Amino acid sequence: MSIKTNNMSSIIGLKDLRLNTGKYVSAIEKGRSFTVVRRSRPIFKMMPVDEWGDEGVWKTLVDFRDKNGNGINARDLLKMLNKIDKNEKA
């Protein structure tokens, strides 16, 4: 059960979030925000990334898609991750 606080933000219980995670993720993707409470005390807030004001800090480390849309082989993925790890240590 969520408690509406304004047009874009609601208060939800932690148990409700656990039971309905997909529903809340979809709502967040549409611009909604939620304050999650446990035992009537707020513990964290969920909101769309653009509200953070820091979209520029995200970078793609690995793109799991390939050109034909079928994904990549797990061995190839491990090679890519090892290469990234070696570059960051250098």
PDB file of N, CA, C and O in Angstrom:
ATOM      1  N   MET A   1       0.840  -1.173   0.000  1.00  0.00           N
ATOM      2  CA  MET A   1       0.000   0.000   0.000  1.00  0.00           C
ATOM      3  C   MET A   1       0.890   1.244   0.000  1.00  0.00           C
ATOM      4  O   MET A   1       1.722   1.398   0.894  1.00  0.00           O
ATOM      5  N   SER A   2       0.736   2.114  -0.964  1.00  0.00           N
ATOM      6  CA  SER A   2       1.531   3.340  -0.986  1.00  0.00           C
ATOM      7  C   SER A   2       0.670   4.517  -0.557  1.00  0.00           C
ATOM      8  O   SER A   2      -0.543   4.519  -0.765  1.00  0.00           O
ATOM      9  N   ILE A   3       1.296   5.500   0.031  1.00  0.00           N
ATOM     10  CA  ILE A   3       0.623   6.712   0.469  1.00  0.00           C
ATOM     11  C   ILE A   3       1.077   7.827  -0.442  1.00  0.00           C
ATOM     12  O   ILE A   3       2.267   8.138  -0.501  1.00  0.00           O
ATOM     13  N   LYS A   4       0.143   8.434  -1.154  1.00  0.00           N
ATOM     14  CA  LYS A   4       0.501   9.486  -2.103  1.00  0.00           C
ATOM     15  C   LYS A   4       0.804  10.777  -1.347  1.00  0.00           C
ATOM     16  O   LYS A   4       0.036  11.187  -0.477  1.00  0.00           O
ATOM     17  N   THR A   5       1.925  11.415  -1.682  1.00  0.00           N
ATOM     18  CA  THR A   5       2.272  12.668  -1.020  1.00  0.00           C
ATOM     19  C   THR A   5       2.181  13.858  -1.974  1.00  0.00           C
ATOM     20  O   THR A   5       1.895  14.973  -1.537  1.00  0.00           O
ATOM     21  N   ASN A   6       2.415  13.642  -3.255  1.00  0.00           N
ATOM     22  CA  ASN A   6       2.185  14.673  -4.278  1.00  0.00           C
ATOM     23  C   ASN A   6       2.091  13.966  -5.625  1.00  0.00           C
ATOM     24  O   ASN A   6       2.053  12.737  -5.670  1.00  0.00           O
ATOM     25  N   ASN A   7       2.052  14.707  -6.709  1.00  0.00           N
ATOM     26  CA  ASN A   7       1.854  14.093  -8.029  1.00  0.00           C
ATOM     27  C   ASN A   7       2.938  13.096  -8.409  1.00  0.00           C
ATOM     28  O   ASN A   7       2.658  12.118  -9.104  1.00  0.00           O
ATOM     29  N   MET A   8       4.168  13.325  -7.967  1.00  0.00           N
ATOM     30  CA  MET A   8       5.266  12.496  -8.444  1.00  0.00           C
ATOM     31  C   MET A   8       5.962  11.708  -7.329  1.00  0.00           C
ATOM     32  O   MET A   8       6.877  10.938  -7.619  1.00  0.00           O
ATOM     33  N   SER A   9       5.565  11.872  -6.081  1.00  0.00           N
ATOM     34  CA  SER A   9       6.255  11.211  -4.984  1.00  0.00           C
ATOM     35  C   SER A   9       5.257  10.514  -4.071  1.00  0.00           C
ATOM     36  O   SER A   9       4.162  11.024  -3.834  1.00  0.00           O
ATOM     37  N   SER A  10       5.636   9.350  -3.563  1.00  0.00           N
ATOM     38  CA  SER A  10       4.785   8.584  -2.662  1.00  0.00           C
ATOM     39  C   SER A  10       5.634   7.957  -1.574  1.00  0.00           C
ATOM     40  O   SER A  10       6.845   7.793  -1.725  1.00  0.00           O
ATOM     41  N   ILE A  11       4.979   7.609  -0.475  1.00  0.00           N
ATOM     42  CA  ILE A  11       5.630   6.883   0.607  1.00  0.00           C
ATOM     43  C   ILE A  11       5.179   5.433   0.507  1.00  0.00           C
ATOM     44  O   ILE A  11       3.984   5.147   0.433  1.00  0.00           O
ATOM     45  N   ILE A  12       6.153   4.515   0.506  1.00  0.00           N
ATOM     46  CA  ILE A  12       5.829   3.088   0.412  1.00  0.00           C
ATOM     47  C   ILE A  12       6.567   2.333   1.510  1.00  0.00           C
ATOM     48  O   ILE A  12       7.620   2.767   1.977  1.00  0.00           O
ATOM     49  N   GLY A  13       6.009   1.211   1.911  1.00  0.00           N
ATOM     50  CA  GLY A  13       6.655   0.369   2.896  1.00  0.00           C
ATOM     51  C   GLY A  13       7.703  -0.518   2.247  1.00  0.00           C
ATOM     52  O   GLY A  13       7.593  -0.875   1.074  1.00  0.00           O
ATOM     53  N   LEU A  14       8.717  -0.869   3.020  1.00  0.00           N
ATOM     54  CA  LEU A  14       9.786  -1.727   2.520  1.00  0.00           C
ATOM     55  C   LEU A  14       9.246  -3.080   2.057  1.00  0.00           C
ATOM     56  O   LEU A  14       9.677  -3.600   1.028  1.00  0.00           O
ATOM     57  N   LYS A  15       8.311  -3.648   2.806  1.00  0.00           N
ATOM     58  CA  LYS A  15       7.727  -4.933   2.423  1.00  0.00           C
ATOM     59  C   LYS A  15       6.995  -4.818   1.092  1.00  0.00           C
ATOM     60  O   LYS A  15       7.105  -5.704   0.244  1.00  0.00           O
ATOM     61  N   ASP A  16       6.247  -3.727   0.905  1.00  0.00           N
ATOM     62  CA  ASP A  16       5.544  -3.500  -0.362  1.00  0.00           C
ATOM     63  C   ASP A  16       6.543  -3.402  -1.508  1.00  0.00           C
ATOM     64  O   ASP A  16       6.300  -3.941  -2.588  1.00  0.00           O
ATOM     65  N   LEU A  17       7.663  -2.720  -1.285  1.00  0.00           N
ATOM     66  CA  LEU A  17       8.702  -2.616  -2.313  1.00  0.00           C
ATOM     67  C   LEU A  17       9.246  -3.994  -2.671  1.00  0.00           C
ATOM     68  O   LEU A  17       9.408  -4.308  -3.850  1.00  0.00           O
ATOM     69  N   ARG A  18       9.530  -4.822  -1.661  1.00  0.00           N
ATOM     70  CA  ARG A  18      10.040  -6.176  -1.922  1.00  0.00           C
ATOM     71  C   ARG A  18       9.045  -6.990  -2.740  1.00  0.00           C
ATOM     72  O   ARG A  18       9.435  -7.714  -3.656  1.00  0.00           O
ATOM     73  N   LEU A  19       7.769  -6.873  -2.414  1.00  0.00           N
ATOM     74  CA  LEU A  19       6.745  -7.682  -3.078  1.00  0.00           C
ATOM     75  C   LEU A  19       6.387  -7.171  -4.476  1.00  0.00           C
ATOM     76  O   LEU A  19       5.900  -7.934  -5.310  1.00  0.00           O
ATOM     77  N   ASN A  20       6.626  -5.889  -4.731  1.00  0.00           N
ATOM     78  CA  ASN A  20       6.195  -5.271  -5.994  1.00  0.00           C
ATOM     79  C   ASN A  20       7.301  -4.474  -6.668  1.00  0.00           C
ATOM     80  O   ASN A  20       7.044  -3.421  -7.251  1.00  0.00           O
ATOM     81  N   THR A  21       8.530  -4.970  -6.590  1.00  0.00           N
ATOM     82  CA  THR A  21       9.685  -4.232  -7.109  1.00  0.00           C
ATOM     83  C   THR A  21       9.500  -3.811  -8.560  1.00  0.00           C
ATOM     84  O   THR A  21       9.762  -2.659  -8.907  1.00  0.00           O
ATOM     85  N   GLY A  22       9.053  -4.726  -9.408  1.00  0.00           N
ATOM     86  CA  GLY A  22       8.878  -4.403 -10.831  1.00  0.00           C
ATOM     87  C   GLY A  22       7.933  -3.247 -11.059  1.00  0.00           C
ATOM     88  O   GLY A  22       8.184  -2.390 -11.907  1.00  0.00           O
ATOM     89  N   LYS A  23       6.851  -3.218 -10.312  1.00  0.00           N
ATOM     90  CA  LYS A  23       5.873  -2.138 -10.435  1.00  0.00           C
ATOM     91  C   LYS A  23       6.514  -0.791 -10.099  1.00  0.00           C
ATOM     92  O   LYS A  23       6.286   0.203 -10.790  1.00  0.00           O
ATOM     93  N   TYR A  24       7.311  -0.767  -9.038  1.00  0.00           N
ATOM     94  CA  TYR A  24       7.934   0.491  -8.634  1.00  0.00           C
ATOM     95  C   TYR A  24       9.054   0.914  -9.584  1.00  0.00           C
ATOM     96  O   TYR A  24       9.228   2.106  -9.834  1.00  0.00           O
ATOM     97  N   VAL A  25       9.808  -0.034 -10.109  1.00  0.00           N
ATOM     98  CA  VAL A  25      10.837   0.300 -11.100  1.00  0.00           C
ATOM     99  C   VAL A  25      10.189   0.928 -12.325  1.00  0.00           C
ATOM    100  O   VAL A  25      10.683   1.927 -12.846  1.00  0.00           O
ATOM    101  N   SER A  26       9.089   0.350 -12.785  1.00  0.00           N
ATOM    102  CA  SER A  26       8.374   0.917 -13.940  1.00  0.00           C
ATOM    103  C   SER A  26       7.891   2.335 -13.658  1.00  0.00           C
ATOM    104  O   SER A  26       7.988   3.213 -14.515  1.00  0.00           O
ATOM    105  N   ALA A  27       7.371   2.554 -12.457  1.00  0.00           N
ATOM    106  CA  ALA A  27       6.896   3.886 -12.093  1.00  0.00           C
ATOM    107  C   ALA A  27       8.047   4.887 -12.034  1.00  0.00           C
ATOM    108  O   ALA A  27       7.893   6.033 -12.455  1.00  0.00           O
ATOM    109  N   ILE A  28       9.194   4.462 -11.515  1.00  0.00           N
ATOM    110  CA  ILE A  28      10.361   5.346 -11.455  1.00  0.00           C
ATOM    111  C   ILE A  28      10.823   5.711 -12.856  1.00  0.00           C
ATOM    112  O   ILE A  28      11.190   6.858 -13.113  1.00  0.00           O
ATOM    113  N   GLU A  29      10.808   4.734 -13.770  1.00  0.00           N
ATOM    114  CA  GLU A  29      11.190   5.014 -15.158  1.00  0.00           C
ATOM    115  C   GLU A  29      10.261   6.052 -15.787  1.00  0.00           C
ATOM    116  O   GLU A  29      10.650   6.738 -16.733  1.00  0.00           O
ATOM    117  N   LYS A  30       9.043   6.171 -15.271  1.00  0.00           N
ATOM    118  CA  LYS A  30       8.073   7.153 -15.782  1.00  0.00           C
ATOM    119  C   LYS A  30       8.140   8.476 -15.029  1.00  0.00           C
ATOM    120  O   LYS A  30       7.318   9.363 -15.258  1.00  0.00           O
ATOM    121  N   GLY A  31       9.122   8.615 -14.123  1.00  0.00           N
ATOM    122  CA  GLY A  31       9.329   9.890 -13.450  1.00  0.00           C
ATOM    123  C   GLY A  31       8.860   9.952 -12.009  1.00  0.00           C
ATOM    124  O   GLY A  31       9.030  10.990 -11.370  1.00  0.00           O
ATOM    125  N   ARG A  32       8.280   8.896 -11.470  1.00  0.00           N
ATOM    126  CA  ARG A  32       7.815   8.896 -10.083  1.00  0.00           C
ATOM    127  C   ARG A  32       8.981   8.758  -9.120  1.00  0.00           C
ATOM    128  O   ARG A  32      10.037   8.241  -9.485  1.00  0.00           O
ATOM    129  N   SER A  33       8.791   9.220  -7.894  1.00  0.00           N
ATOM    130  CA  SER A  33       9.765   9.068  -6.814  1.00  0.00           C
ATOM    131  C   SER A  33       9.056   8.434  -5.624  1.00  0.00           C
ATOM    132  O   SER A  33       7.855   8.616  -5.429  1.00  0.00           O
ATOM    133  N   PHE A  34       9.820   7.687  -4.833  1.00  0.00           N
ATOM    134  CA  PHE A  34       9.244   7.018  -3.673  1.00  0.00           C
ATOM    135  C   PHE A  34      10.168   7.155  -2.475  1.00  0.00           C
ATOM    136  O   PHE A  34      11.382   6.990  -2.593  1.00  0.00           O
ATOM    137  N   THR A  35       9.587   7.458  -1.325  1.00  0.00           N
ATOM    138  CA  THR A  35      10.293   7.392  -0.065  1.00  0.00           C
ATOM    139  C   THR A  35       9.903   6.066   0.568  1.00  0.00           C
ATOM    140  O   THR A  35       8.721   5.784   0.766  1.00  0.00           O
ATOM    141  N   VAL A  36      10.908   5.252   0.884  1.00  0.00           N
ATOM    142  CA  VAL A  36      10.658   3.925   1.440  1.00  0.00           C
ATOM    143  C   VAL A  36      10.804   4.002   2.960  1.00  0.00           C
ATOM    144  O   VAL A  36      11.788   4.521   3.488  1.00  0.00           O
ATOM    145  N   VAL A  37       9.790   3.466   3.644  1.00  0.00           N
ATOM    146  CA  VAL A  37       9.783   3.496   5.102  1.00  0.00           C
ATOM    147  C   VAL A  37       9.795   2.077   5.669  1.00  0.00           C
ATOM    148  O   VAL A  37       9.285   1.139   5.056  1.00  0.00           O
ATOM    149  N   ARG A  38      10.387   1.945   6.850  1.00  0.00           N
ATOM    150  CA  ARG A  38      10.356   0.701   7.607  1.00  0.00           C
ATOM    151  C   ARG A  38       9.942   1.072   9.028  1.00  0.00           C
ATOM    152  O   ARG A  38      10.570   1.910   9.674  1.00  0.00           O
ATOM    153  N   ARG A  39       8.881   0.438   9.497  1.00  0.00           N
ATOM    154  CA  ARG A  39       8.338   0.748  10.828  1.00  0.00           C
ATOM    155  C   ARG A  39       8.053   2.241  10.973  1.00  0.00           C
ATOM    156  O   ARG A  39       8.360   2.854  11.996  1.00  0.00           O
ATOM    157  N   SER A  40       7.464   2.805   9.930  1.00  0.00           N
ATOM    158  CA  SER A  40       7.031   4.216   9.896  1.00  0.00           C
ATOM    159  C   SER A  40       8.179   5.225   9.900  1.00  0.00           C
ATOM    160  O   SER A  40       7.954   6.414  10.123  1.00  0.00           O
ATOM    161  N   ARG A  41       9.413   4.758   9.654  1.00  0.00           N
ATOM    162  CA  ARG A  41      10.552   5.678   9.596  1.00  0.00           C
ATOM    163  C   ARG A  41      11.159   5.625   8.201  1.00  0.00           C
ATOM    164  O   ARG A  41      11.416   4.535   7.690  1.00  0.00           O
ATOM    165  N   PRO A  42      11.396   6.785   7.564  1.00  0.00           N
ATOM    166  CA  PRO A  42      12.004   6.786   6.231  1.00  0.00           C
ATOM    167  C   PRO A  42      13.419   6.216   6.277  1.00  0.00           C
ATOM    168  O   PRO A  42      14.208   6.551   7.161  1.00  0.00           O
ATOM    169  N   ILE A  43      13.733   5.336   5.296  1.00  0.00           N
ATOM    170  CA  ILE A  43      15.089   4.758   5.257  1.00  0.00           C
ATOM    171  C   ILE A  43      15.836   5.103   3.977  1.00  0.00           C
ATOM    172  O   ILE A  43      17.064   5.187   3.995  1.00  0.00           O
ATOM    173  N   PHE A  44      15.133   5.305   2.866  1.00  0.00           N
ATOM    174  CA  PHE A  44      15.791   5.788   1.654  1.00  0.00           C
ATOM    175  C   PHE A  44      14.753   6.287   0.669  1.00  0.00           C
ATOM    176  O   PHE A  44      13.554   6.060   0.832  1.00  0.00           O
ATOM    177  N   LYS A  45      15.243   6.981  -0.367  1.00  0.00           N
ATOM    178  CA  LYS A  45      14.384   7.519  -1.408  1.00  0.00           C
ATOM    179  C   LYS A  45      14.823   6.953  -2.746  1.00  0.00           C
ATOM    180  O   LYS A  45      16.018   6.838  -3.021  1.00  0.00           O
ATOM    181  N   MET A  46      13.865   6.605  -3.566  1.00  0.00           N
ATOM    182  CA  MET A  46      14.147   6.134  -4.929  1.00  0.00           C
ATOM    183  C   MET A  46      13.598   7.167  -5.894  1.00  0.00           C
ATOM    184  O   MET A  46      12.475   7.646  -5.738  1.00  0.00           O
ATOM    185  N   MET A  47      14.415   7.511  -6.909  1.00  0.00           N
ATOM    186  CA  MET A  47      13.996   8.517  -7.879  1.00  0.00           C
ATOM    187  C   MET A  47      14.697   8.269  -9.203  1.00  0.00           C
ATOM    188  O   MET A  47      15.721   7.586  -9.247  1.00  0.00           O
ATOM    189  N   PRO A  48      14.149   8.823 -10.290  1.00  0.00           N
ATOM    190  CA  PRO A  48      14.810   8.661 -11.594  1.00  0.00           C
ATOM    191  C   PRO A  48      16.221   9.251 -11.569  1.00  0.00           C
ATOM    192  O   PRO A  48      16.492  10.197 -10.830  1.00  0.00           O
ATOM    193  N   VAL A  49      17.100   8.696 -12.368  1.00  0.00           N
ATOM    194  CA  VAL A  49      18.490   9.140 -12.410  1.00  0.00           C
ATOM    195  C   VAL A  49      18.599  10.620 -12.738  1.00  0.00           C
ATOM    196  O   VAL A  49      19.434  11.308 -12.149  1.00  0.00           O
ATOM    197  N   ASP A  50      17.792  11.136 -13.653  1.00  0.00           N
ATOM    198  CA  ASP A  50      17.937  12.533 -14.065  1.00  0.00           C
ATOM    199  C   ASP A  50      17.688  13.500 -12.906  1.00  0.00           C
ATOM    200  O   ASP A  50      18.137  14.645 -12.968  1.00  0.00           O
ATOM    201  N   GLU A  51      16.988  13.075 -11.854  1.00  0.00           N
ATOM    202  CA  GLU A  51      16.793  13.942 -10.699  1.00  0.00           C
ATOM    203  C   GLU A  51      18.061  14.058  -9.866  1.00  0.00           C
ATOM    204  O   GLU A  51      18.176  14.971  -9.048  1.00  0.00           O
ATOM    205  N   TRP A  52      19.009  13.156 -10.058  1.00  0.00           N
ATOM    206  CA  TRP A  52      20.256  13.212  -9.303  1.00  0.00           C
ATOM    207  C   TRP A  52      21.120  14.383  -9.750  1.00  0.00           C
ATOM    208  O   TRP A  52      21.935  14.893  -8.982  1.00  0.00           O
ATOM    209  N   GLY A  53      20.936  14.805 -10.997  1.00  0.00           N
ATOM    210  CA  GLY A  53      21.746  15.890 -11.521  1.00  0.00           C
ATOM    211  C   GLY A  53      23.165  15.483 -11.866  1.00  0.00           C
ATOM    212  O   GLY A  53      24.031  16.341 -12.040  1.00  0.00           O
ATOM    213  N   ASP A  54      23.419  14.174 -11.969  1.00  0.00           N
ATOM    214  CA  ASP A  54      24.788  13.735 -12.236  1.00  0.00           C
ATOM    215  C   ASP A  54      24.842  12.680 -13.338  1.00  0.00           C
ATOM    216  O   ASP A  54      25.656  11.758 -13.279  1.00  0.00           O
ATOM    217  N   GLU A  55      23.985  12.815 -14.331  1.00  0.00           N
ATOM    218  CA  GLU A  55      23.993  11.824 -15.403  1.00  0.00           C
ATOM    219  C   GLU A  55      25.346  11.743 -16.099  1.00  0.00           C
ATOM    220  O   GLU A  55      25.700  10.691 -16.632  1.00  0.00           O
ATOM    221  N   GLY A  56      26.105  12.828 -16.106  1.00  0.00           N
ATOM    222  CA  GLY A  56      27.378  12.839 -16.789  1.00  0.00           C
ATOM    223  C   GLY A  56      28.451  11.973 -16.150  1.00  0.00           C
ATOM    224  O   GLY A  56      29.492  11.746 -16.767  1.00  0.00           O
ATOM    225  N   VAL A  57      28.233  11.479 -14.929  1.00  0.00           N
ATOM    226  CA  VAL A  57      29.256  10.675 -14.281  1.00  0.00           C
ATOM    227  C   VAL A  57      29.189   9.206 -14.674  1.00  0.00           C
ATOM    228  O   VAL A  57      30.112   8.450 -14.373  1.00  0.00           O
ATOM    229  N   TRP A  58      28.126   8.789 -15.335  1.00  0.00           N
ATOM    230  CA  TRP A  58      27.986   7.392 -15.744  1.00  0.00           C
ATOM    231  C   TRP A  58      28.752   7.158 -17.038  1.00  0.00           C
ATOM    232  O   TRP A  58      28.696   7.974 -17.958  1.00  0.00           O
ATOM    233  N   LYS A  59      29.468   6.042 -17.103  1.00  0.00           N
ATOM    234  CA  LYS A  59      30.135   5.683 -18.352  1.00  0.00           C
ATOM    235  C   LYS A  59      29.934   4.192 -18.589  1.00  0.00           C
ATOM    236  O   LYS A  59      29.803   3.414 -17.644  1.00  0.00           O
ATOM    237  N   THR A  60      29.911   3.807 -19.843  1.00  0.00           N
ATOM    238  CA  THR A  60      29.733   2.411 -20.199  1.00  0.00           C
ATOM    239  C   THR A  60      31.068   1.698 -20.062  1.00  0.00           C
ATOM    240  O   THR A  60      32.051   2.066 -20.707  1.00  0.00           O
ATOM    241  N   LEU A  61      31.093   0.683 -19.222  1.00  0.00           N
ATOM    242  CA  LEU A  61      32.304  -0.121 -19.081  1.00  0.00           C
ATOM    243  C   LEU A  61      32.275  -1.302 -20.034  1.00  0.00           C
ATOM    244  O   LEU A  61      33.275  -1.616 -20.679  1.00  0.00           O
ATOM    245  N   VAL A  62      31.135  -1.950 -20.118  1.00  0.00           N
ATOM    246  CA  VAL A  62      30.987  -3.112 -20.982  1.00  0.00           C
ATOM    247  C   VAL A  62      29.612  -3.041 -21.631  1.00  0.00           C
ATOM    248  O   VAL A  62      28.609  -2.830 -20.950  1.00  0.00           O
ATOM    249  N   ASP A  63      29.569  -3.214 -22.920  1.00  0.00           N
ATOM    250  CA  ASP A  63      28.299  -3.288 -23.639  1.00  0.00           C
ATOM    251  C   ASP A  63      28.031  -4.761 -23.921  1.00  0.00           C
ATOM    252  O   ASP A  63      28.742  -5.381 -24.712  1.00  0.00           O
ATOM    253  N   PHE A  64      27.011  -5.324 -23.280  1.00  0.00           N
ATOM    254  CA  PHE A  64      26.726  -6.744 -23.398  1.00  0.00           C
ATOM    255  C   PHE A  64      26.011  -7.106 -24.695  1.00  0.00           C
ATOM    256  O   PHE A  64      25.757  -8.280 -24.960  1.00  0.00           O
ATOM    257  N   ARG A  65      25.694  -6.118 -25.485  1.00  0.00           N
ATOM    258  CA  ARG A  65      25.043  -6.392 -26.763  1.00  0.00           C
ATOM    259  C   ARG A  65      26.096  -6.525 -27.858  1.00  0.00           C
ATOM    260  O   ARG A  65      27.166  -5.921 -27.777  1.00  0.00           O
ATOM    261  N   ASP A  66      25.798  -7.295 -28.850  1.00  0.00           N
ATOM    262  CA  ASP A  66      26.678  -7.332 -30.006  1.00  0.00           C
ATOM    263  C   ASP A  66      25.912  -6.758 -31.189  1.00  0.00           C
ATOM    264  O   ASP A  66      24.759  -6.350 -31.052  1.00  0.00           O
ATOM    265  N   LYS A  67      26.552  -6.727 -32.346  1.00  0.00           N
ATOM    266  CA  LYS A  67      25.956  -6.070 -33.509  1.00  0.00           C
ATOM    267  C   LYS A  67      24.674  -6.734 -33.993  1.00  0.00           C
ATOM    268  O   LYS A  67      23.805  -6.050 -34.534  1.00  0.00           O
ATOM    269  N   ASN A  68      24.527  -8.047 -33.814  1.00  0.00           N
ATOM    270  CA  ASN A  68      23.318  -8.706 -34.314  1.00  0.00           C
ATOM    271  C   ASN A  68      22.240  -8.844 -33.241  1.00  0.00           C
ATOM    272  O   ASN A  68      21.187  -9.421 -33.510  1.00  0.00           O
ATOM    273  N   GLY A  69      22.475  -8.329 -32.032  1.00  0.00           N
ATOM    274  CA  GLY A  69      21.455  -8.313 -30.998  1.00  0.00           C
ATOM    275  C   GLY A  69      21.294  -9.594 -30.215  1.00  0.00           C
ATOM    276  O   GLY A  69      20.364  -9.707 -29.416  1.00  0.00           O
ATOM    277  N   ASN A  70      22.179 -10.577 -30.419  1.00  0.00           N
ATOM    278  CA  ASN A  70      22.056 -11.854 -29.727  1.00  0.00           C
ATOM    279  C   ASN A  70      22.836 -11.919 -28.426  1.00  0.00           C
ATOM    280  O   ASN A  70      22.829 -12.961 -27.770  1.00  0.00           O
ATOM    281  N   GLY A  71      23.497 -10.868 -28.034  1.00  0.00           N
ATOM    282  CA  GLY A  71      24.317 -10.895 -26.828  1.00  0.00           C
ATOM    283  C   GLY A  71      25.714 -11.404 -27.146  1.00  0.00           C
ATOM    284  O   GLY A  71      26.077 -11.571 -28.310  1.00  0.00           O
ATOM    285  N   ILE A  72      26.493 -11.650 -26.097  1.00  0.00           N
ATOM    286  CA  ILE A  72      27.858 -12.120 -26.302  1.00  0.00           C
ATOM    287  C   ILE A  72      28.091 -13.398 -25.509  1.00  0.00           C
ATOM    288  O   ILE A  72      27.368 -13.697 -24.558  1.00  0.00           O
ATOM    289  N   ASN A  73      29.086 -14.126 -25.906  1.00  0.00           N
ATOM    290  CA  ASN A  73      29.487 -15.355 -25.253  1.00  0.00           C
ATOM    291  C   ASN A  73      30.120 -15.026 -23.903  1.00  0.00           C
ATOM    292  O   ASN A  73      30.810 -14.015 -23.772  1.00  0.00           O
ATOM    293  N   ALA A  74      29.891 -15.875 -22.897  1.00  0.00           N
ATOM    294  CA  ALA A  74      30.424 -15.636 -21.551  1.00  0.00           C
ATOM    295  C   ALA A  74      31.946 -15.543 -21.555  1.00  0.00           C
ATOM    296  O   ALA A  74      32.511 -14.732 -20.821  1.00  0.00           O
ATOM    297  N   ARG A  75      32.623 -16.359 -22.367  1.00  0.00           N
ATOM    298  CA  ARG A  75      34.099 -16.286 -22.436  1.00  0.00           C
ATOM    299  C   ARG A  75      34.554 -14.921 -22.942  1.00  0.00           C
ATOM    300  O   ARG A  75      35.506 -14.336 -22.426  1.00  0.00           O
ATOM    301  N   ASP A  76      33.856 -14.427 -23.962  1.00  0.00           N
ATOM    302  CA  ASP A  76      34.194 -13.111 -24.497  1.00  0.00           C
ATOM    303  C   ASP A  76      33.958 -12.024 -23.452  1.00  0.00           C
ATOM    304  O   ASP A  76      34.726 -11.067 -23.353  1.00  0.00           O
ATOM    305  N   LEU A  77      32.891 -12.182 -22.676  1.00  0.00           N
ATOM    306  CA  LEU A  77      32.600 -11.229 -21.614  1.00  0.00           C
ATOM    307  C   LEU A  77      33.731 -11.212 -20.589  1.00  0.00           C
ATOM    308  O   LEU A  77      34.192 -10.140 -20.195  1.00  0.00           O
ATOM    309  N   LEU A  78      34.176 -12.379 -20.157  1.00  0.00           N
ATOM    310  CA  LEU A  78      35.274 -12.449 -19.191  1.00  0.00           C
ATOM    311  C   LEU A  78      36.546 -11.815 -19.736  1.00  0.00           C
ATOM    312  O   LEU A  78      37.267 -11.136 -19.005  1.00  0.00           O
ATOM    313  N   LYS A  79      36.824 -12.034 -21.021  1.00  0.00           N
ATOM    314  CA  LYS A  79      37.997 -11.406 -21.635  1.00  0.00           C
ATOM    315  C   LYS A  79      37.883  -9.886 -21.579  1.00  0.00           C
ATOM    316  O   LYS A  79      38.853  -9.197 -21.264  1.00  0.00           O
ATOM    317  N   MET A  80      36.686  -9.363 -21.888  1.00  0.00           N
ATOM    318  CA  MET A  80      36.471  -7.918 -21.865  1.00  0.00           C
ATOM    319  C   MET A  80      36.656  -7.365 -20.450  1.00  0.00           C
ATOM    320  O   MET A  80      37.292  -6.327 -20.265  1.00  0.00           O
ATOM    321  N   LEU A  81      36.099  -8.061 -19.452  1.00  0.00           N
ATOM    322  CA  LEU A  81      36.220  -7.601 -18.069  1.00  0.00           C
ATOM    323  C   LEU A  81      37.662  -7.642 -17.587  1.00  0.00           C
ATOM    324  O   LEU A  81      38.108  -6.730 -16.891  1.00  0.00           O
ATOM    325  N   ASN A  82      38.399  -8.694 -17.951  1.00  0.00           N
ATOM    326  CA  ASN A  82      39.811  -8.776 -17.577  1.00  0.00           C
ATOM    327  C   ASN A  82      40.606  -7.653 -18.213  1.00  0.00           C
ATOM    328  O   ASN A  82      41.498  -7.091 -17.578  1.00  0.00           O
ATOM    329  N   LYS A  83      40.300  -7.319 -19.446  1.00  0.00           N
ATOM    330  CA  LYS A  83      41.003  -6.239 -20.146  1.00  0.00           C
ATOM    331  C   LYS A  83      40.747  -4.901 -19.430  1.00  0.00           C
ATOM    332  O   LYS A  83      41.671  -4.110 -19.242  1.00  0.00           O
ATOM    333  N   ILE A  84      39.502  -4.656 -19.038  1.00  0.00           N
ATOM    334  CA  ILE A  84      39.168  -3.427 -18.323  1.00  0.00           C
ATOM    335  C   ILE A  84      39.912  -3.383 -16.997  1.00  0.00           C
ATOM    336  O   ILE A  84      40.476  -2.351 -16.631  1.00  0.00           O
ATOM    337  N   ASP A  85      39.914  -4.504 -16.274  1.00  0.00           N
ATOM    338  CA  ASP A  85      40.585  -4.571 -14.988  1.00  0.00           C
ATOM    339  C   ASP A  85      42.076  -4.269 -15.127  1.00  0.00           C
ATOM    340  O   ASP A  85      42.634  -3.525 -14.321  1.00  0.00           O
ATOM    341  N   LYS A  86      42.725  -4.842 -16.144  1.00  0.00           N
ATOM    342  CA  LYS A  86      44.160  -4.603 -16.372  1.00  0.00           C
ATOM    343  C   LYS A  86      44.423  -3.152 -16.700  1.00  0.00           C
ATOM    344  O   LYS A  86      45.412  -2.582 -16.238  1.00  0.00           O
ATOM    345  N   ASN A  87      43.531  -2.525 -17.511  1.00  0.00           N
ATOM    346  CA  ASN A  87      43.703  -1.116 -17.876  1.00  0.00           C
ATOM    347  C   ASN A  87      43.551  -0.205 -16.674  1.00  0.00           C
ATOM    348  O   ASN A  87      44.270   0.787 -16.561  1.00  0.00           O
ATOM    349  N   GLU A  88      42.623  -0.521 -15.769  1.00  0.00           N
ATOM    350  CA  GLU A  88      42.429   0.314 -14.600  1.00  0.00           C
ATOM    351  C   GLU A  88      43.566   0.193 -13.599  1.00  0.00           C
ATOM    352  O   GLU A  88      43.847   1.141 -12.866  1.00  0.00           O
ATOM    353  N   LYS A  89      44.221  -0.958 -13.559  1.00  0.00           N
ATOM    354  CA  LYS A  89      45.342  -1.157 -12.638  1.00  0.00           C
ATOM    355  C   LYS A  89      46.624  -0.496 -13.157  1.00  0.00           C
ATOM    356  O   LYS A  89      47.538  -0.199 -12.388  1.00  0.00           O
ATOM    357  N   ALA A  90      46.671  -0.276 -14.445  1.00  0.00           N
ATOM    358  CA  ALA A  90      47.885   0.282 -15.054  1.00  0.00           C
ATOM    359  C   ALA A  90      48.024   1.761 -14.769  1.00  0.00           C
ATOM    360  O   ALA A  90      48.989   2.387 -15.208  1.00  0.00           O
TER     361      ALA A  90
END
